[in-house]
Amino acid sequence: MWKRVATLAAIILAAAPVYAAAPTAIDSFRLANGLEVIVIPNHRIPAVSQMIWYRVGGGDDPLGKSGLAHFHEHTMFLGTKLHKGGEYAAIAASHGGDENAFTGHDATAYFINVPKNELPMVMELEADRMHELTPTDEAMVREKQVIIEERRMRIENDPEALLSEQVDANLFRNHPYHWPVIGWMHEMEGLTKDDVLAFHKLWYHPNNAILIISGDITAKEVKPLAEKYYSNLPKVTLPERHWNEEPPQNTERRIVMHHINVKQPVWSRSYAASSVAYGQTEQAVPLFVLAEILGDGKTSRLYQSLVVEQKLASGVDVEYDGFTLGPATFEISVTPENGVALDVLEKAVDKELARTLSQPFSDAELIRAKTLLKAETIYARDGLTSMARIMGTIRICGLPTDYFTKWPTMIDAVTSQQVADAAKESLQMNQSVTAQLLPEEEK
């Protein structure tokens, strides 16, 4: 599975049950070989989630080999000297395990949920495939067809996904976020077994990994297990991650895509913005608040203006993916009401954005946005996988483990002026891509 890095809010809402839990105590330690281990106790049920993150992803694909990190993710299930292809999933399932993996631009992660007593088995399997992969030539040929078919299904047949690729390719001209994690089709077709094994040898080592255990367990219990199964893996000298810097954004860009599968037009605008780890990092938290004010829910500014009052749109969505190593994207997406031209809709959006940049935010708007953002951290604390995903995302971005527990305090501290300053800095046309997705017959 491939994905773009999600926002903290999206991670929480996608994986967390909707009820509160007691605050989570987070422990961490590091093995002598450099493996970082984080333990998130949650004693609600006798189960654990093991998630191992590697500081390598689609952003590290060699030039001309886009999709390699994602192809490698699939290969991790194709066998080692100790376990043949398919055995990882079969063993996990036979012990009540639920496993999967995902690749983003910044990192790749593998996770499995099991009863607590099966954690030693899970660690043995994970350490084995970190050490070495031995996929057969036949398995590699089959798996390459799997990822190619995945691209056909998820991208080629989805006009919104195709448009999103083109937006990223235009929004980021030099940074590796320019190319898709799943890869361009013509480059995926050229990937080889040697490419994958060289990628594994380069990046998959304990000192490039973060092991996160979330669930009915303590750090005192985890440490001897981690020592037993992971400490024999050697520490190596890792390559530096050489990512090209994005040049100054100095001109707006526009894209129009027509597709036969489009039944309802969509208008969107994406802005290049700072993130928690890139650019003016102090603007990241205010930008999360801004996204809530502008487009989260039926009481948001854009929804009230475009849908309720003017009746120009049937839906509004605003997303800020601020938990990234590189530049973030602040995206506004609007679906017009039937018969409303996209240029009319764009003028209405621009008018509302101009008001946002010129008028202060009300106390009620700030309170609502902050309440929603803080509530999400409460909902997350009962979820095993959600907490592991949140903590992995935080650490991959170079943030401390207590960032999650400090999140409500940081949200509370955001002022109206900080949100306004972040909006003025980020919502600039010269660092944007405006896109229209239209039915083929309107071409």
Secondary structure, DSSP 8 states (H G I E B T S, - for coil): -B-----HHHHHHHH--SS-------EEEE-TTS-EEEEEE--SSSEEEEEEEES--GGG--TT-TTHHHHHHHHTTSB-SSSBTTHHHHHHHHTT-EEEEEE-SS-EEEEEEEEGGGHHHHHHHHHHHHH-----HHHHHHHHHHHHHHHIIIIIT-HHHHHHHHHHHHH-SSSGGGS-TT--HHHHTT--HHHHHHHHHHH-SGGGEEEEEEES--HHHHHHHHHHHHTTS-----------------S-EEEEEEETT-SS-EEEEEEEE--SSSSSGGGHHHHHHHHHHHHSSTTSHHIIIIIIIS--EEEEEEEE----SS-EEEEEEEEE-TT--HHHHHHHHHHHHHHHHHS---HHHHHHHHHHHHHHHHHHTT-HHHHHHHHHHHHHTT--TTHHHHHHHHHHH--HHHHHHHHHHH--GGGEEEEEEEEGGG-
